[in-house]
């Protein structure tokens, strides 16, 4: 089993520097070109057996391009949606800091209060882990088009970094280009392993 995690193409929210969360933002023209580029790259590597995607427009539009090139339908999985930042979705980080001084982006410190409507890292990790386990149980190759936060959660699961906040540490963070590819599979003992991350040599 191989799982290919693809971050969505550049969105309007990316360009505007917004905390997007589960807010729906369309792809830019560059984002659509990135989606076509990663679609051709994945086809050149042997394609896949299935394509799944977050229902948010920026991810689903990217997945549609991949599915069209691969000749595969796109299946929606709501567990692949980005972390829900609640009422601060659609704001920039400076705007959030003005409203909530001392707030930290992607904080996993359980002692810090959640913002109104915020999902919480434990709930987020749980839904991503559920989707990850289900995908890794399938035969063949799965392409999952999703978001930076989801891919970081998957990488932390593969690196066994979940739960480190309770031990006084912080989870690992990773660079994440739009339409970069992260590849996970299992080692001979059945444990998750990272084959590659942020592979973006196909991008224009």
DOSE-289793 format. One line per field, with one value per residue (C-alpha): residue number from 1; x, y, z. Coordinates in nm, 2 decimals. Layout:
N
num: (NUM:...)
c1: (X:...)
c2: (Y:...)
c3: (Z:...)
REM end
This chain:
204
num: (1:2:3:4:5:6:7:8:9:10:11:12:13:14:15:16:17:18:19:20:21:22:23:24:25:26:27:28:29:30:31:32:33:34:35:36:37:38:39:40:41:42:43:44:45:46:47:48:49:50:51:52:53:54:55:56:57:58:59:60:61:62:63:64:65:66:67:68:69:70:71:72:73:74:75:76:77:78:79:80:81:82:83:84:85:86:87:88:89:90:91:92:93:94:95:96:97:98:99:100:101:102:103:104:105:106:107:108:109:110:111:112:113:114:115:116:117:118:119:120:121:122:123:124:125:126:127:128:129:130:131:132:133:134:135:136:137:138:139:140:141:142:143:144:145:146:147:148:149:150:151:152:153:154:155:156:157:158:159:160:161:162:163:164:165:166:167:168:169:170:171:172:173:174:175:176:177:178:179:180:181:182:183:184:185:186:187:188:189:190:191:192:193:194:195:196:197:198:199:200:201:202:203:204)
c1: (0.00:0.12:-0.04:0.04:-0.06:-0.09:-0.14:-0.39:-0.27:-0.23:-0.56:-0.68:-0.65:-0.29:-0.21:-0.40:-0.22:-0.54:-0.59:-0.81:-0.90:-1.23:-1.32:-1.37:-1.12:-1.08:-0.76:-0.57:-0.46:-0.12:-0.29:-0.47:-0.14:0.02:-0.27:-0.21:0.16:0.12:-0.14:0.10:0.38:0.17:0.06:0.43:0.50:0.24:-0.08:-0.29:-0.59:-0.80:-0.82:-0.98:-1.00:-1.11:-1.44:-1.30:-1.29:-0.91:-0.85:-1.13:-1.04:-0.68:-0.81:-1.04:-0.74:-0.55:-0.85:-0.91:-0.55:-0.55:-0.90:-1.03:-1.33:-1.27:-1.42:-1.48:-1.36:-1.45:-1.19:-0.93:-1.06:-0.82:-0.81:-1.10:-0.98:-1.33:-1.41:-1.06:-1.08:-1.05:-0.83:-0.46:-0.23:-0.18:-0.55:-0.59:-0.31:-0.48:-0.79:-0.62:-0.28:-0.04:-0.22:0.01:-0.06:-0.09:-0.04:-0.06:-0.03:-0.32:-0.30:-0.39:-0.76:-0.93:-1.06:-1.43:-1.53:-1.18:-1.16:-0.87:-0.56:-0.67:-0.99:-0.81:-0.54:-0.80:-1.00:-0.68:-0.55:-0.88:-0.86:-0.49:-0.55:-0.83:-0.63:-0.32:-0.53:-0.62:-0.43:-0.24:-0.18:-0.41:-0.38:-0.53:-0.56:-0.57:-0.42:-0.10:-0.23:-0.36:-0.03:0.16:-0.06:0.00:0.38:0.37:0.18:0.44:0.72:0.54:0.52:0.16:0.10:0.44:0.27:0.18:0.55:0.66:0.77:0.62:0.52:0.74:0.65:0.74:0.77:0.47:0.45:0.13:0.09:0.40:0.39:0.44:0.46:0.38:0.40:0.48:0.82:0.86:0.72:0.41:0.49:0.42:0.73:0.79:0.93:0.95:0.81:0.74:0.85:0.78:1.02:0.73:0.60:0.62)
c2: (0.00:0.35:0.67:0.98:1.30:1.60:1.95:2.15:2.41:2.78:2.93:3.29:3.26:3.16:3.47:3.70:3.55:3.42:3.16:2.95:2.65:2.51:2.83:2.76:2.94:2.88:2.81:3.09:3.06:2.94:2.69:2.54:2.51:2.35:2.10:2.00:1.97:1.74:1.54:1.47:1.39:1.13:0.98:0.95:0.76:0.50:0.67:0.53:0.30:0.57:0.95:1.08:1.45:1.70:1.86:2.21:2.38:2.43:2.06:1.92:2.12:2.00:1.64:1.68:1.77:1.46:1.24:1.36:1.29:0.95:0.85:0.80:0.94:1.15:1.03:1.29:1.23:1.50:1.38:1.52:1.88:2.13:2.21:2.42:2.75:2.86:3.23:3.34:3.16:3.42:3.65:3.72:3.63:4.00:4.05:3.75:3.87:4.21:4.03:3.76:3.88:3.59:3.35:3.10:2.95:2.57:2.55:2.20:2.30:2.15:2.42:2.69:2.77:2.71:3.01:3.03:2.75:2.60:2.23:2.14:1.94:1.62:1.60:1.69:1.43:1.17:1.23:1.24:0.92:0.75:0.85:0.76:0.41:0.34:0.45:0.25:-0.06:-0.06:-0.24:-0.05:0.33:0.60:0.97:1.19:1.56:1.75:2.04:2.14:2.08:1.73:1.63:1.76:1.55:1.24:1.30:1.33:1.01:0.84:0.99:0.89:1.25:1.25:1.33:1.50:1.82:1.64:1.56:1.92:1.90:2.02:1.82:1.85:2.10:2.07:2.29:2.24:2.36:2.38:2.06:1.91:1.53:1.34:0.96:0.71:0.34:0.07:-0.09:-0.47:-0.46:-0.28:0.06:0.38:0.53:0.84:0.78:1.14:1.48:1.81:1.67:1.96:1.93:1.91:2.26:2.54)
c3: (0.00:-0.09:0.01:-0.19:-0.01:-0.23:-0.09:-0.30:-0.55:-0.47:-0.35:-0.34:0.04:0.02:-0.19:0.05:0.36:0.52:0.78:0.56:0.78:0.65:0.47:0.10:-0.12:-0.50:-0.69:-0.86:-1.22:-1.09:-0.86:-1.16:-1.35:-1.04:-1.03:-1.39:-1.33:-1.04:-1.23:-1.51:-1.26:-1.08:-1.42:-1.52:-1.20:-1.27:-1.17:-0.89:-0.81:-0.65:-0.58:-0.27:-0.16:0.09:-0.02:0.02:-0.33:-0.34:-0.27:-0.47:-0.78:-0.76:-0.73:-1.03:-1.24:-1.11:-1.16:-1.52:-1.62:-1.44:-1.57:-1.22:-1.03:-0.72:-0.39:-0.11:0.24:0.49:0.73:0.49:0.55:0.70:1.07:1.17:1.32:1.41:1.41:1.30:0.97:0.69:0.90:0.87:1.15:1.25:1.26:1.49:1.72:1.74:1.86:2.07:2.19:2.25:2.02:1.85:1.51:1.51:1.89:2.03:2.39:2.58:2.84:2.60:2.56:2.22:2.02:1.97:1.73:1.71:1.65:1.89:1.80:1.97:1.77:1.45:1.51:1.57:1.25:1.04:1.20:1.12:0.75:0.74:0.88:0.64:0.34:0.45:0.48:0.11:-0.16:-0.44:-0.46:-0.32:-0.40:-0.13:-0.21:0.11:0.31:0.48:0.83:0.74:0.58:0.89:1.11:0.89:0.91:1.28:1.30:1.08:1.30:1.62:1.74:1.84:2.21:2.26:2.39:2.71:2.75:2.72:2.36:2.03:1.73:1.43:1.15:0.79:0.48:0.25:-0.11:-0.30:-0.50:-0.33:-0.29:0.03:0.01:0.29:0.30:0.56:0.66:0.68:1.03:0.93:1.07:0.88:0.71:0.50:0.15:0.05:0.15:-0.03:-0.36:-0.59:-0.88:-1.12:-1.04:-1.30)
REM end
